[in-house]
Amino acid sequence: MQRTFKYRIYASKETITKAEKWLSLCCELYNSCLAQRKYAYRMQGVTVSGYDQANELHEIKDSIPEFKSVGSQVLQNVIERLSGGIQAFFRRIKKGGEKAGFPRFKSWRRYDSFTLKSTGWNLDGRYLSVKNIGRFKMNLSRPIQGNIKTITINRSSTNKWYACFSCNEVPQKLLPQNDKVVGLDVGIKSFLVDSEGNPPVENPKWLKHTLRELRIKQRKLARAIKCSNRRKESKLAVAKVHEKVTNQRNDCQHKLVNEYIRNFGIIVVEKLQIRNMVRNHNLASSIEDCAWGSFFEKLDYKAEEAGRMIIKDNPKQTSQKCHECGYINKELTLKDREWNCQKCETHHNRDRNAAYNLRDDGIKYLQRVGQTHQTLTWDNSPCVV
C-alpha cells in the first residue's frame, strides 16, 4: 500500500534561504526546458524529449555554476515534471478535452516544491538533513511507515514548510470484520444523510462564512502598490484566510470519514460527475464549498487502509425512486425537499430516501456478485448498479 506522510518542518533563516534558492533554480530550469521544447518544435519541427534534456544537465552545471549546489536527482525530477505535464496535455487532447492546456511558464512565486529521491538526504529521528541546504526539524506527529521512495520539500502560500514522504509497502490497519451496509447521500443543504436514520450532517459552509473577512482583505490587497511590503503583508493575510478554510474543511471531513469507516464494513456512495455539476453557475460556488471530491477521496484511502469496501452507485433517480415500492416520481424538482409517494403514500425526505436507495442498490450488487462476509475485500473500482 502506498501512502504519503506529511509533516511541518522548521529551520534557520540560512537554511530557508538556501531552500528558496533551490526553488528559484528549479523554476529557472523548468522554464528553460519548456522554452527549448517550444522553440525546437516551432522552428525545426523537432520534438525534444526529457531524456535528451536530462543528458544536457552536466553542460548546464558547467556553464552556470549555481546549479552545481542542487542535487542531480532534484534537477532530473524538474524535467520529469515537465514531461509529465506535456504527456498529460496530449492525453487530454486524445480524449477530446475542450480545455486541455499546454504547460505554461512558471513564476518563481508559484514554484513551491522540489523532490529528493534516493540520495542527498539523511533522516535522523525528527531531523531531516538535506545536502547543500541544511537541517530541518520535523513535527513528527506520527511515525513514518514503509519504505521511503521520495521526499518532497514544499513551501505553502503562507510561507510554511512541509516535508512529504512518499512510501510504499505501508502496512494496513485492518479493523474487525463488519457486515453492516450504509448508504451515504451528499448534498448542499445537508452535507451528508445516511440510511441509518442518524441526524443529517449540516453543511458547515466554511467558505461562505468567511467571505466577508476575505472580501475586506482582498480589497486591501487590491489597493496595495505592487512589490511593496504592504502588498506582501496583504497577500499573506489573504492566503492565511484560505488556509484556515482548508484546514477547517479537512478536519471536519476526516472526523466524519473516520466515524463511518469504524462503524460500517460496506459503504455505498454516489458516483458523481462533479466537474459537470459545477457547470451550473447558480450552484457552482456551493458545490465547490462542499468539496465532495475531497470527501470521497478520503473515504477511498481510509477504506483501503482499514479493509472496508466502497461501492460507487449510479446516482440516477436515487432521489426520485420510492425505496418502499419502487415508484419513480418524475415530477420531483430540486426545490422539493419532501414528497409523498403516489403509489404507496409513503412520506419521504428527499435526501434520506436517496440514502435508502443507495443502501439497497449496494445490497443488490453484493448479492449479484456473491460477496459474503468471508470474502469481503476493499474495492475501489466504480460499481454502477
Buried (B, 14 or more C-beta within 10 A) or exposed (E): BEBEBEBBBEBEEEBBEBBBBBBEBBBBBBBBBBEBBBEBEEEEEEEBEBEBBBEEBEEBBEEEEEBEBBBBBBBBBBBBBBBEBBEBBEEBEEEEEEEBEEBEEBEBEEBBBBBBBEEBBEBEEEEBBBEEBBBBBBEBEEEBBBEBBBBBBBBBBBEBBBBBBBBEEBEEEEBEEBEEBBBBBBBBEBBBBBBBEEEBBEBBBBBEEBBEEBEEBBEBBEEBEEEEEEBEEBBBBBBBBBBBBBEBBBEBBEEBBEEBBEBBBBBBBBBBEEEEEBEEEEBEEBBBBBBBEEBBEBBBBBBBBBBBBBBBBBBEEBBBBBBBEEBEBEEBEEEEEEBEBEEEEBEBBBBBBBBBBBBBBBBEBBEEEEBEEEEBEBBEEEBEB
